[in-house]
Amino acid sequence: MNLEFGGKDTNEIFAKLNLELIENTPEEIRAVTIEMDERISGSWVTSEEDEELQDKFWSLFGPDKIRSHDLRIGSTFLKQNIDLIK
């Protein structure tokens, strides 16, 4: 993926690519907020599956894309939406 967006023309870029943004549900926001709090407090236990799903998600963007290892996609979200990264 080579998407550059965030400016005034973001909606036009998405329309040209036939992409639709979908808002997170309240349940997804709650789950990722709890995960973030547990990560900050040190009580979160990461499973091997969690790491594999993170790696799979970030690999979609290619090896030349820089990302912080602190940047994570919610574990529950990835498990519930695994079809997005197959």
N, C-alpha and C positions, 0 to 999 in steps of 0.2 A: 504494500500500500504506500502510496506517495501522496498523502493528502496535506495540503497547506490551507488551513482555514483559521478563523478566529476574527477576521476583519468584517467590514460592512457587507462583503459579498458572500459570506458563508452560506446563506440560504440559497443563493444562485448556484454556488458550487455543488451543494448537495442535490439540488434539483437536476442539474446537468448529469450528475452521476446516478440519478434515480435512487438516492438514499433518503431514508426516513428516520428522523430522530424519534426515539421512544423514551418518554420520561420514566425514571425509576419509580417503582411503586413504594408506598409508605413502608411496606414490609421489607423491601430491599434496602431502603435507607436505614431502617432500624437495625437490620442485620449487620450492615457494614459499619454502622456507628458503634455497635457493641464490639465488633471485631477490632476496630481502631482503638477503642478504650482498653480492651484486653491486651492489645499489642503494646500500647503505651505503658500500661501498668506491669507488663511482663508476665501476665497470666495466660496469654494466648499460647496454645500448643499447635505448632504447624505440623501437619502430616505430610508424608511423602506425596500423597495425591495432591495436596494443596500446592506443593512446589512444582509438580509436573504440570498442573493446570496453568499456573503462572507462567512457566516456561513456554508452554504451548501458546498461550495468549500472546505473549510478547514476541514470539517468533513470527507471528503474522506480519509484523512491521519490518522484518528484515534485519540482518546482522549489522548493517551500517547505521542503524538508528540508536542514538544514545538515550539511555534511560537511567534514572536513579534506581538503585536496588531497593530503596526505601519506598518507591512508588509501587503500590499493589492494587490489584483488582480484587474486590471482595470475594472471599473464599466461597461463601454460600451462593453468590451470584454466579460464579463460574460453574459450580456444581449443578445449579438449577438451569443453566443455559449452555450446557456442554456442546449442544449442536451448533453454537456460534463459532466454535473453535476447532471443529473436526476437519 
